[in-house]
């Protein structure tokens, strides 16, 4: 069993919307007593970690920890420890780059700046919702051919913007998506007569077919004619551009009625809960989302009627709170099967504390220009087969250099090796973005030029910066602190200590010469749940007592060590 599979053994689940007070009450009455019957120490540690994560989310970690240890002691049960993290490294935060706003076509850059000013957020909050809207408009209509190959990429994107509650995500989202919903409403009003006519014709033909198959007027020849008419009757359905809280099967049905495309636009990230199994007893069903990233045909036979989609495409445009994103990126199904690696990410900085009571409204001419662009792209008809966009020679040369730049850093020891599954898709993501930017200023018949290629490369490099944040938020840095922490841990494992004082640790591990050189390695071990510092009472008389550390007994557990060694 791998560590990811072990962590998936969570027995605890918490009701949505629990208040801090409700959680504290249930912890003492329900959750903590569940540990009495957990005999496996790994299972116990995993679930205690789940409990403490929820407590930290509700800002009551100290009281839950204290309550848990008190109850376990009263019941003569083992003290609770969380599962140690196997990757023992000091990590440095990746400084996040500002979005290169000037890499956008004028109509987009002006609108993005105006929305940022109006809602009072940084541009990084606006970028991916904007790109998602372009993706909604263009998916299924065009493909873009990679330079010097015959391979083609569709123009849909999977995006997620991660920001804390209260960061005005909905205000940003609505500013970019409003013209989509306005267009959909107008189009469905226009289609009403055609939809009514189609439905009436279908009901009439179905009744005629039924009469031709059964009853006193049954006629095989007439039945054949009516069946042919039914098959040739072209469906007219309402336009349905977006969805959010729906199952994979419902998405597939919507796509089959909508030229094989659909968009999941959600500023609350509920879709991750749905595809994790919210409505299916915890069973993830992500096949449609894996295949609809690049148009792999879908054949579903689990619904009442079979669904076949030759070129399925989905756009994801999601805004998520950090905790929801952490749950998604930590989901073994999502990460193990490559769903998360299909996404691009943005982690906007907060303007909290800098905002003012008033802000400049979006200028009418800038809003109109953006709305007209979205309407123009939506009005492009969806052909039977997507049209092909191609790069000119100069653009191809720029993109070749970028491809080589990525590939060189995917080598063993390279900057991108640790997130290679995502980085292997980065070049294609750049190509897709180039196609979207091109259609904002040019027709599909024109070649994609070098300016657009360079713009897309600039944006892709910014996306790479934020992907480092997504896949750990950090870059590993094997420095002296890490090595000293590993040394202390290796020495701890040779003797089954339960508690050690700081002075005892200094005396035992003389390879580290100075006592002050123990402080940061011990802090790292504590952060990774290998040890736990015990509060020491100091009465300001005599020598200050040495800090004490409890040792997580799992470091002596053979099963845990065999799992983390995999």
C-alpha positions in Angstrom: 0.0 0.0 0.0 1.3 3.5 -0.9 1.2 6.5 1.4 -1.5 8.1 -0.8 -3.7 5.0 -0.4 -3.1 5.0 3.4 -4.1 8.7 3.5 -7.3 7.8 1.6 -8.5 5.6 4.6 -10.2 8.6 6.2 -13.1 7.4 8.3 -14.1 10.8 9.4 -16.5 13.0 7.4 -17.9 16.2 8.6 -21.2 17.8 7.8 -21.1 20.9 5.6 -21.5 24.2 7.4 -20.5 23.1 10.9 -19.8 26.0 13.2 -16.8 26.1 15.5 -19.0 25.5 18.5 -20.8 22.6 16.8 -17.5 21.0 15.8 -16.1 21.3 19.3 -19.2 19.6 20.8 -19.2 16.8 18.3 -15.5 16.2 18.6 -15.8 15.4 22.3 -19.0 13.4 21.9 -18.5 11.6 18.6 -15.2 12.0 16.8 -12.7 11.5 19.5 -14.4 8.4 21.0 -14.0 6.7 17.6 -10.3 6.5 18.3 -10.9 4.0 21.2 -11.5 1.2 18.7 -8.7 2.1 16.3 -6.0 -0.5 16.9 -3.8 0.2 13.9 -1.5 3.2 14.8 -1.3 4.3 11.1 -5.1 4.3 10.8 -5.3 6.3 14.0 -2.7 8.8 12.9 -4.4 9.4 9.5 -7.7 10.0 11.1 -6.3 12.3 13.9 -4.7 14.3 11.1 -8.1 14.6 9.4 -9.7 15.8 12.7 -6.9 18.3 13.3 -7.1 19.7 9.7 -10.8 20.4 10.3 -10.0 22.0 13.6 -7.3 24.2 12.1 -9.8 25.2 9.4 -12.3 26.3 12.1 -9.5 27.9 14.2 -10.0 25.7 17.2 -6.9 23.4 16.9 -5.6 24.0 20.4 -8.8 23.1 22.2 -9.5 20.0 20.0 -5.9 18.8 20.5 -6.2 19.3 24.3 -9.6 17.7 24.5 -8.5 14.7 22.4 -5.4 14.0 24.6 -7.4 14.4 27.8 -10.2 12.0 26.7 -7.6 9.4 25.4 -5.8 9.5 28.7 -9.0 9.1 30.7 -9.8 6.0 28.7 -6.3 4.6 29.0 -5.8 4.8 25.3 -2.6 5.7 23.4 -1.7 9.4 23.0 -2.7 10.7 19.6 -0.1 11.7 17.0 -0.6 12.8 13.4 1.0 11.0 10.5 4.5 12.3 9.8 5.2 13.7 6.4 7.8 11.5 4.6 9.4 14.3 2.6 11.8 15.8 5.1 13.0 18.9 3.3 13.3 22.6 4.0 11.3 24.4 1.3 11.5 27.9 0.1 8.4 29.7 -1.1 8.4 30.5 -4.7 8.0 34.3 -5.3 4.9 34.7 -7.4 5.3 36.7 -10.6 2.8 39.5 -11.6 0.8 38.7 -14.7 2.2 40.2 -17.9 -0.9 42.3 -18.7 0.7 43.7 -21.8 0.8 40.2 -23.3 -2.9 40.4 -23.9 -4.7 41.9 -27.0 -5.7 45.5 -26.3 -9.4 44.8 -25.8 -8.6 42.2 -23.1 -5.8 44.1 -21.4 -8.0 47.2 -21.0 -11.0 45.2 -19.7 -8.8 43.2 -17.3 -7.3 46.4 -15.8 -10.7 48.0 -15.6 -12.2 45.0 -13.7 -9.2 44.9 -11.4 -9.7 48.5 -10.5 -13.5 48.3 -10.2 -13.5 45.1 -8.0 -10.2 46.2 -6.2 -8.2 43.0 -6.8 -4.9 42.3 -8.5 -4.9 41.4 -12.2 -3.9 37.8 -11.3 -7.4 37.3 -9.9 -8.9 38.1 -13.3 -6.6 36.3 -15.8 -8.0 32.7 -15.7 -11.7 33.6 -15.6 -11.0 35.7 -18.7 -9.2 32.9 -20.5 -11.9 30.5 -19.5 -14.6 32.7 -21.1 -12.5 32.8 -24.3 -12.3 29.0 -24.1 -16.1 28.7 -23.8 -16.5 30.8 -26.9 -14.0 28.9 -29.1 -14.0 25.3 -28.0 -15.1 22.9 -30.7 -14.9 25.5 -33.4 -11.2 25.5 -34.0 -8.1 23.4 -33.5 -4.5 24.7 -33.6 -1.7 22.8 -35.3 1.5 22.5 -33.4 4.5 23.9 -35.5 6.4 21.3 -37.5 4.0 18.5 -36.7 0.6 17.3 -37.8 -0.7 17.2 -34.2 -3.5 19.5 -33.3 -4.8 20.8 -30.0 -8.3 22.0 -29.2 -8.9 25.4 -27.7 -10.4 24.5 -24.4 -8.7 25.1 -21.0 -9.0 23.8 -17.5 -8.4 26.7 -15.1 -8.6 27.2 -11.3 -8.0 30.4 -9.4 -7.2 30.0 -5.7 -8.1 32.7 -3.2 -9.4 32.9 0.4 -13.0 33.8 1.3 -13.8 37.4 1.1 -11.5 38.1 -1.8 -14.3 39.2 -4.2 -14.1 36.1 -6.4 -17.7 36.4 -7.4 -17.4 40.0 -8.4 -14.5 39.2 -10.7 -16.3 36.1 -12.1 -19.5 37.9 -12.9 -17.7 40.7 -14.7 -16.2 38.3 -17.2 -19.0 35.7 -17.5 -21.9 38.1 -17.8 -21.9 38.4 -21.6 -22.0 34.6 -21.9 -25.2 34.3 -20.0 -26.7 37.3 -21.8 -25.9 35.7 -25.1 -27.3 32.4 -24.0 -30.6 34.0 -22.9 -31.0 35.9 -26.2 -30.2 32.9 -28.2 -32.6 30.6 -26.4 -35.3 33.3 -26.9 -34.5 33.3 -30.6 -34.6 29.5 -30.8 -38.0 29.1 -29.0 -40.1 28.7 -32.2 -37.7 26.3 -33.7 -37.5 24.2 -30.5 -41.3 24.1 -30.3 -41.6 23.0 -34.0 -39.0 20.3 -33.5 -40.6 19.0 -30.4 -44.1 19.0 -32.1 -42.7 17.2 -35.2 -40.9 14.6 -33.1 -44.0 13.8 -30.9 -46.2 13.6 -34.1 -43.7 11.2 -35.9 -43.3 9.1 -32.7 -47.1 8.7 -32.4 -47.4 7.8 -36.1 -44.5 5.3 -35.8 -46.2 3.7 -32.8 -49.5 3.3 -34.7 -47.6 1.9 -37.7 -45.9 -0.7 -35.5 -48.9 -1.8 -33.5 -52.7 -1.9 -33.9 -55.1 -2.5 -36.7 -53.3 -0.1 -39.1 -49.8 -1.6 -38.6 -47.6 -1.4 -41.6 -44.0 -2.4 -41.9 -43.3 -0.2 -44.9 -44.9 2.8 -43.2 -43.0 2.1 -40.0 -39.7 2.1 -41.9 -40.5 5.4 -43.6 -41.4 7.0 -40.2 -38.3 5.6 -38.5 -36.2 7.1 -41.3 -37.9 10.5 -40.8 -37.3 10.3 -37.1 -33.6 9.5 -37.6 -33.2 12.4 -40.1 -35.1 14.9 -37.9 -32.4 17.4 -36.8 -32.7 18.1 -33.1 -33.1 21.7 -32.0 -32.2 22.1 -28.3 -31.8 25.1 -26.0 -28.3 26.5 -25.9 -26.6 25.4 -22.7 -23.1 26.8 -22.4 -22.3 26.2 -18.8 -22.9 24.0 -15.7 -21.5 23.7 -12.2 -23.2 21.4 -9.7 -23.8 18.3 -11.8 -22.6 14.7 -12.1 -20.3 13.3 -14.8 -23.3 11.5 -16.4 -25.4 14.7 -16.5 -22.4 16.6 -18.0 -22.2 13.9 -20.7 -26.0 14.2 -21.5 -25.6 18.0 -21.8 -22.6 17.7 -24.1 -24.5 15.3 -26.4 -27.2 17.9 -26.8 -24.8 20.8 -27.2 -22.4 19.9 -30.1 -20.3 17.8 -27.8 -19.1 20.7 -25.7 -19.8 22.0 -22.2 -18.3 24.5 -19.7 -18.1 24.1 -16.0 -18.0 27.6 -14.6 -18.1 27.9 -10.9 -16.8 30.4 -8.4 -17.2 28.0 -5.4 -15.3 24.9 -6.6 -18.2 22.6 -5.8 -17.6 20.5 -8.9 -14.5 18.9 -7.3 -16.8 17.6 -4.5 -19.2 16.2 -7.1 -16.6 14.4 -9.2 -15.0 13.1 -6.0 -18.2 11.1 -5.4 -20.5 13.4 -3.5 -23.5 11.9 -5.2 -22.1 8.4 -5.7 -21.1 7.2 -2.3 -17.5 8.4 -2.6 -16.8 6.8 -6.0 -14.9 9.1 -8.3 -16.0 9.2 -12.0 -13.6 11.4 -13.8 -13.3 9.6 -17.2 -15.4 12.2 -19.0 -13.2 15.0 -17.6 -10.0 13.2 -18.6 -11.2 12.6 -22.2 -12.9 15.9 -22.7 -9.6 17.8 -22.2 -8.3 16.8 -25.6 -11.4 15.4 -27.4 -10.9 11.7 -26.9 -14.2 10.0 -28.0 -16.7 9.1 -25.2 -18.9 6.1 -25.3 -21.2 5.8 -22.2 -23.5 2.8 -21.7 -24.5 3.3 -18.1 -27.4 5.7 -18.7 -30.9 4.9 -19.8 -29.7 5.7 -23.3 -26.3 5.3 -24.8 -24.2 8.4 -25.4 -21.5 8.7 -28.1 -19.6 11.9 -28.4 -16.9 11.9 -31.2 -15.1 15.1 -30.1 -16.0 15.9 -26.5 -14.6 19.1 -25.1 -15.0 20.7 -21.7 -13.8 24.1 -20.3 -13.2 24.4 -16.6 -13.3 27.9 -15.2 -13.2 27.5 -11.4 -12.4 29.7 -8.4 -11.6 27.8 -5.2 -10.8 28.5 -1.6 -7.3 27.2 -0.6 -8.8 24.3 1.5 -10.9 23.1 -1.4 -8.0 23.2 -3.7 -5.8 21.3 -1.2 -8.4 18.6 -1.0 -8.5 18.4 -4.8 -4.8 18.3 -5.4 -4.4 15.8 -2.6 -7.1 13.4 -4.0 -5.3 10.3 -5.1 -7.7 9.8 -8.1 -7.3 13.4 -9.4 -3.5 13.5 -9.1 -2.9 9.8 -9.9 -4.9 9.8 -13.2 -3.7 13.2 -14.3 -6.8 15.3 -13.9 -5.1 18.1 -11.8 -2.1 18.1 -14.2 -4.5 19.3 -16.9 -5.3 22.5 -15.0 -3.5 25.9 -15.0 -3.4 27.8 -11.8 -3.4 31.3 -10.4 -2.7 32.3 -6.8 -3.5 36.1 -6.6 -2.2 38.1 -3.8 -4.8 39.7 -1.5 -5.7 43.4 -1.5 -7.3 43.1 1.9 -6.5 46.1 4.0 -5.7 48.2 0.9 -9.2 48.6 -0.5 -11.2 51.8 -0.4 -14.9 52.5 -0.1 -15.2 53.7 -3.7 -13.6 52.5 -6.9 -13.7 53.7 -10.5 -16.4 51.9 -12.5 -15.6 50.1 -15.7 -15.7 52.7 -18.6 -18.7 52.0 -20.8 -16.6 51.9 -24.0 -14.2 49.3 -22.5 -17.1 47.2 -21.3 -18.8 47.4 -24.7 -15.7 46.4 -26.5 -15.3 43.3 -24.3 -18.9 42.3 -24.6 -18.8 42.7 -28.4 -15.7 40.5 -28.6 -17.4 37.7 -26.6 -20.5 38.0 -28.7 -18.5 37.9 -31.9 -16.7 34.7 -30.8 -19.9 33.1 -29.6 -21.5 33.8 -33.0 -18.9 31.9 -34.9 -20.8 28.8 -36.0 -19.7 25.4 -34.8 -18.7 23.3 -37.9 -19.0 19.6 -38.4 -15.3 19.4 -38.0 -13.2 22.0 -36.2 -11.3 24.4 -38.4 -7.5 24.5 -38.2 -5.4 27.4 -37.1 -1.7 27.4 -38.2 1.4 29.4 -37.2 3.5 31.4 -39.6 7.2 30.6 -39.9 8.4 33.3 -37.5 5.9 32.2 -34.8 7.0 28.6 -35.3 10.7 29.5 -34.6 9.7 31.3 -31.4 7.8 28.3 -30.2 10.5 25.9 -31.1 12.9 27.8 -28.8 10.3 27.6 -26.1 9.7 23.9 -26.5 13.5 23.3 -26.2 13.6 25.5 -23.1 10.9 23.4 -21.4 12.4 20.1 -22.5 15.8 20.9 -21.2 14.4 21.5 -17.7 12.5 18.2 -17.7 15.8 16.2 -17.6 16.8 14.4 -14.4 17.6 17.1 -11.8 16.0 19.8 -13.9 13.6 22.5 -12.4 10.5 20.8 -13.9 11.3 17.2 -13.1 9.3 17.1 -9.9 6.1 18.2 -11.6 6.9 16.6 -15.0 3.3 15.4 -15.6 2.1 19.0 -15.6 5.1 20.4 -17.4 4.8 17.8 -20.2 1.5 19.5 -21.1 2.8 23.1 -20.7 3.9 23.5 -24.3 0.5 22.4 -25.6 -1.2 24.8 -23.1 0.9 27.6 -24.6 -0.3 26.6 -28.1 -4.0 26.6 -27.0 -3.6 30.1 -25.4 -2.0 31.3 -28.6 -5.0 30.2 -30.6 -7.4 32.0 -28.2 -5.5 35.2 -28.3 -5.3 35.0 -32.1 -9.0 34.8 -32.6 -9.5 37.9 -30.5 -7.8 40.0 -33.2 -7.9 37.9 -36.4 -10.0 35.5 -38.4 -9.4 31.8 -38.4 -8.2 31.9 -42.0 -5.1 34.1 -41.0 -2.0 32.4 -39.7 -1.0 33.0 -36.1 1.8 35.5 -36.1 5.0 35.9 -34.0 3.5 38.6 -31.8 0.8 36.3 -30.7 3.2 33.4 -30.2 5.4 35.6 -28.0 2.4 36.7 -26.0 1.3 33.1 -25.4 4.9 32.2 -24.3 4.9 35.0 -21.8 1.7 33.9 -20.3 2.8 30.2 -20.2 5.9 31.2 -18.3 3.8 33.0 -15.8 1.6 29.9 -15.5 4.7 27.8 -14.8 5.6 30.1 -11.9 2.1 29.6 -10.3 2.3 25.8 -11.0 5.3 25.6 -8.7 3.0 27.0 -6.0 0.2 24.5 -6.9 2.4 21.5 -6.7 3.7 22.1 -3.2 3.9 25.8 -3.4 7.6 25.5 -3.0 10.8 24.2 -4.5 12.9 21.7 -2.5 16.1 23.1 -1.1 18.4 20.4 0.4 20.4 22.6 2.6 22.2 22.2 6.0 18.9 22.4 8.0 17.5 19.4 6.0 20.6 17.3 6.4 20.8 18.0 10.2 17.1 17.1 10.6 17.6 13.9 8.7 20.6 13.1 10.9 18.7 13.7 14.1 15.7 11.6 12.8 18.0 8.7 11.8 19.6 8.7 15.3 16.2 8.9 17.0 15.1 5.7 15.1 18.0 3.7 16.7 16.5 4.0 20.2 12.8 4.0 21.1 12.8 7.2 23.0 9.4 8.6 24.2 10.6 12.0 25.5 13.9 13.9 25.2 14.9 17.3 26.4 16.7 19.7 24.2 19.9 19.3 26.3 19.6 15.5 25.9 19.3 15.8 22.2 22.4 18.1 22.0 24.4 15.6 24.1 23.3 12.5 22.2 24.0 13.9 18.7 27.4 15.4 18.9 27.9 15.4 15.1 26.2 18.8 15.2 28.7 20.9 17.1 26.7 23.9 18.4 23.5 23.8 20.4 22.0 26.7 18.4 22.4 24.6 15.2 19.7 22.2 16.6 16.9 24.8 16.8 15.9 24.9 13.1 16.3 21.2 12.4 14.1 20.4 15.4 11.6 23.0 14.3 11.5 21.2 10.9 11.0 17.8 12.5 8.1 19.3 14.6 6.5 20.9 11.5 6.6 17.5 9.8 5.0 15.8 12.8 8.0 13.6 13.8 8.3 15.2 17.2 6.0 17.4 19.4 7.3 20.2 21.6 5.9 20.1 25.2 5.1 23.4 26.9 7.4 23.8 29.9 6.3 25.9 32.9 9.0 28.5 33.9 8.6 30.3 37.3 11.6 32.6 36.7 13.5 31.0 39.5 16.8 29.2 38.9 17.9 27.8 35.6 15.3 27.9 32.8 14.2 24.3 32.1 15.2 22.7 28.9 12.4 22.3 26.3 11.1 18.8 26.0 10.0 16.9 22.8 7.7 13.9 22.6 8.7 11.5 19.9 6.0 10.3 17.5 6.0 6.5 18.0 5.2 5.9 14.3 8.9 6.5 13.5 9.6 3.1 15.2 6.7 1.4 13.3 7.9 -1.1 10.7 4.7 -0.8 8.6 4.9 3.0 8.5 8.6 3.0 7.6 8.1 0.4 4.8 5.3 2.6 3.3 7.3 5.8 3.4 10.2 4.0 1.8 8.2 3.2 -1.3 
